[in-house]
Each structure stands twice: as structure tokens, then as C-alpha cells.
């Protein structure tokens, strides 16, 4: 679908009571992600208003995909969608270039040593520990109250209790570290933008990586302690406004996060203009041969790293499918309202002929006539052996529907997919239908891997690739921030390139992406009898 502009003011002669005017926003989906108006509403009409249409508000929180694997993919994708740092921190669905819309802001006088939320337009979306953004508990709220009053000892005690009661909660751990840094005095500060509202589970996965890197740095005895500002980035027009709030916080020396959607692109351009370094899919390049990360201007990026990663994903999956489902005969499911899905589909389609496979059909799931049972039946009848699900994260329910239809087929197809389908929902809600589904991800859980072992100890359970890549991205940013703790110095170091020795993500990912398969096991999320196990 071609892109179209919406400003929230209907032009087709119909009345939409639930819609409201907003700054122009470029869309690629059938409905505006800001106000919910359909594309037709922006088409001028000379007719008398014919009807009243109530548009839903659920589109406003449409899941921005957070960052795709990143640093390695970066940071190649730093979630995110999302990604960090390695990677995918948080990656967003749409990659169209937005029209820069001036946002009027009143810049408050900088308060060095204050909270980033002070005088912020989006104060409710920012916290260093003075408010709770995720999973509130009485202990966390007590910690927030003490933090807001700058009673560091009480904040430390309450957040420590919260961490002891729920060792899997990264927000409380970050605020505990922040309170300790505040008590020590003169901390160095970074911000991380994660999709708490649209995708809390992905946000927590990213924050676990950030928290672990923060703890390690603060316990290293390197001098000044690290403080992290958590920003709840809901996407769309809010991203640029949130970025301005972070820019206005003088203590913040670098940022992790944001995706590739139009709102994120406006945010990234704001950071770039303000001279504040940000690790995001559209601002990072990684030299895998030398394990070096550097930031580059957004206009030079052109999604090259994103494309390289998806190309590697497609090659790895087609090679795997050809070995296990030969002769390879494929149907590809994708959603055209997502840049990630479109690009992954394109790369996979290109890779199929390279292993002498046959492409039977490309199926766009957002077409009005899409039916999972019908498409699987047609694919089976056409001789398909593999179904590739090049779907974005907000289409997990459709992926489950396809898997369910496939499980009922006489000759079920092998199911393949990308990292966006790597989440708890597909394991819990997919049931037996997703058994054997194979996904390509930036990092897979290996029991003998030092980071995996540390994660079990730190978080009392397994962690995802989002955690591993966020951990690497945080380490890279902190390395720059600690070496030259001012915005200009951090920007200079990252533009020159930072060494990434000791990273958890294998930089050979561009040659062969790790694979995981859904198999019976106890290592999955509560409510599921399946887990994603590494394919050796």
C-alpha cells in the first residue's frame, strides 16, 4: 500500500466523532495510526455528508516494533521494537521517511542534577526512580516516594526489597542502581526509550539487558556510577516530543532506543540536531570483522545494516529449509503495512532460488479476503512444503491462526519465521500447533554460555535475544560516556567507532543467524509446555 498523509480532519464528507485533529502523519496502513481515520477519509469529496463513522481508539497504541537486532543488528536494531546492541533494541514497523513537522516546545531552564521529568512535556513517561512505569507494587511505590524526596537510603531499602521479592523485574533493579548512584553523588546518566505502553514484555526484555550492564559497570569500581532514565516511547507523534524532553535534560549524555517508524525518524533527527548521541537501528553501523560500532548520520544510514541482517536471516532459513524439506517449495505470509515484514519477505523471496527452491505464492495477510484455513489448504494442494511467516510482532495472533490451520492439515508444512515471532505469546497461545516452528534470532540461549548462566543467576530464569543485545548496546554506550562524560565527547567517540570486545552477540551473525525451534520443555514462559531451544 502506498503512503498517505493524515491530519485528523476528514475530507470525504463523512463525520468521524472519535477522530481529532493532529499534526500531519505519513501512514502506510489502511487506517491512521494516530487517530484511526481510514485512508478514504483524506480523499476530498463534494458530496453531502452521508454517514457518521465511529473510529476506534485502539489504533493509537498500535504496536511500534521495536528495534531489530541490533548492534548486531544493532545496534542493528536495538525491539522495537522491537531492539540493541547489539541490537534490536526496539524496532518499529514503518520505515517511510516522515515529513519533519515543527513541534512547538518551550525549553525550560536546565536543571543539572535534577530529574529528567522535571518540567518535561511528557513527565508521566519519564522516570529515574521517582515514579513507577511498569508493574507497580507497594515496595516499588515506597521506593518511588523516597526517591522523589531524595531520601536515597530509604529508596535503596525499598527498591532492594522490591528486587528481592521479584528478581525478574528490571525496572526496580534499575531504580535501585540509580538510588545508589545518586547517594554516591555525581552519576553519569543515559536514557533508554522502550515501548512500555504498546509492548511491556518487549520493554522488560530490553531493560533486563540495560540493568545488568548498569550493575556490572557500577560494581567495577571505575569511578562515577551510572544512572539510567527510562522513557516510555509509545511511538507515532509522541516519539519526537519525548526526544525533546530527553534533549532538555542536561545530564543525559546518550540515548538507546527508538525504531525506524516515521515518529522515530523525527526523534532521531532531533537528537542529531541537538548533538546527543543515540544508538538506534537508523544511526548505527557495525564492522563485524573488527567488532567495532559507530554512529552515522541518519541520512547516510539508508537501512543498510537492517537490510544486511534480514538478508542473513533469509539465507540462513532457506539453507536450513532446503536441508530439511527438500525439494523446497514455499508459501510466504507477510503483512504489507510493516516495513520490517515487507523487507523480510523480499529478502526471503530472493533467497529461495539460490537453493533451487520454488516459490508458490506470496500472501498478504492484511488483504480483506485473507483466511488462514483457506490459504493453508491451497498451499498444501499446490505442493508446498514450507510456510515462511515474514510477519511483524503485532501479527502474532495471525501467526498462531496460520499455525493452528497448518496443524490440522493432512501434510503440515514446516513453519519458519524471523525474530519478531520470538515471544511468550506465541508459545503460550500457540499450544501444540507451534511445535517445530523455527525462528532466526540474533542470539539464542545456550546453557553453557556465560551470559546465559549469569542471566539465570541474575533474573532467575532464561532471557531473550533482546536482553542480550540490549546488554551489549548499553556496554558500548557506557564505554563512550565514561571515557568522555559530555555530549560532544560521547558523540565524537561513537562517530569514530567503539571497540565491542567481549560482546555476547556473535558478529558473524551476518554470515549465519542463530536458529531456535519450539520444542517441548520447561524453559518456556508460564502457561506453556514449549520453549525455544537452539538448533545446533
C-alpha positions, 0 to 999 in steps of 0.5 A: 500500500502506498503512503498517505498523509493524515491530519485528523480532519476528514475530507470525504464528507463523512463525520468521524466523532472519535477522530481529532485533529493532529499534526500531519502523519505519513501512514502506510496502513489502511487506517491512521495510526494516530487517530484511526481515520481510514485512508478514504477519509483524506480523499476530498469529496463534494458530496453531502455528508452521508454517514457518521463513522465511529473510529476506534481508539485502539489504533493509537497504541498500535504496536511500534516494533521495536528495534531489530537486532541490533548492534548486531543488528544493532545496534542493528536494531536495538525491539522495537521494537522491537531492539540493541546492541547489539541490537534490536533494541526496539524496532518499529514497523514503518520505515517511510521517511516522515515529513519533519513537522515543527513541534512547538516546545518551550525549553525550560531552564536546565536543571543539572542534577535534577530529574529528567521529568522535571518540567518535561512535556511528557513527565508521566513517561519519564522516570529515574526512580521517582515514579513507577512505569511498569508493574507497580507494587507497594515496595516499588511505590515506597521506593518511588516516594523516597526517591522523589524526596531524595531520601536515597537510603530509604529508596535503596531499602525499598527498591532492594526489597522490591528486587528481592521479592521479584528478581525478574523485574528490571525496572526496580533493579534499575531504580535501585542502581540509580538510588545508589548512584545518586547517594554516591553523588555525581552519576553519569546518566543515559536514557533508554526509550522502550515501548512500555505502553504498546509492548511491556514484555518487549520493554522488560526484555530490553531493560533486563539487558540495560540493568545488568550492564548498569550493575556490572559497570557500577560494581567495577569500581571505575569511578562515577556510577551510572544512572539510567532514565527510562522513557516510555516511547509509545511511538507515532507523534509522541516519539519526537516530543519525548526526544525533546524532553530527553534533549532538555535534560542536561545530564543525559549524555546518550540515548538507546532506543527508538525504531525506524517508524516515521515518529522515530525518524523525527526523534532521531533527527532531533537528537542529531540536531541537538548533538546527543548521541543515540544508538538506534537501528537508523544511526548505527553501523557495525564492522563485524570483522573488527567488532567495532560500532559507530554512529552515522548520520541518519541520512547516510544510514539508508537501512543498510545494516537492517537490510544486511541482517534480514538478508542473513536471516533469509539465507540462513532459513532457506539453507536450513529449509532446503536441508530439511524439506527438500525439494523446497517449495514455499508459501510466504505470509507477510503483512504489507503495512510493516516495513520490517515484514515487507523487507523480510519477505523480499529478502526471503523471496530472493533467497529461495532460488539460490537453493533451487527452491520454488516459490508458490505464492506470496500472501498478504495477510492484511488483504480483506479476503485473507483466511488462514484455513483457506490459504493453508489448504491451497498451499498444501494442494499446490505442493508446498512444503514450507510456510515462511511467516515474514510477519511483524510482532503485532501479527502474532495472533495471525501467526498462531491462526496460520499455525493452528490451520497448518496443524490440522492439515493432512501434510503440515508444512514446516513453519519458519519465521524471523525474530519478531515471532520470538515471544511468550505469546506465541508459545503460550497461545500457540499450544501444540500447533507451534511445535517445530516452528523455527525462528532466526534470532540474533542470539539464542540461549545456550546453557553453557554460555556465560551470559546465559548462566549469569542471566539465570543467576541474575533474573532467575530464569532464561532471557531473550535475544533482546536482553542480550543485545540490549546488554551489549548496546548499553556496554558500548554506550557506557564505554563512550560516556565514561571515557568522555562524560559530555555530549560532544565527547560521547558523540565524537567517540561513537562517530569514530567507532567503539571497540565491542570486545567481549560482546555476547552477540556473535558478529558473524551473525551476518554470515549465519543467524542463530536458529531456535525451534519450539520444542517441548520443555520447561524453559518456556514462559508460564502457561506453556509446555514449549520453549525455544531451544537452539538448533545446533 
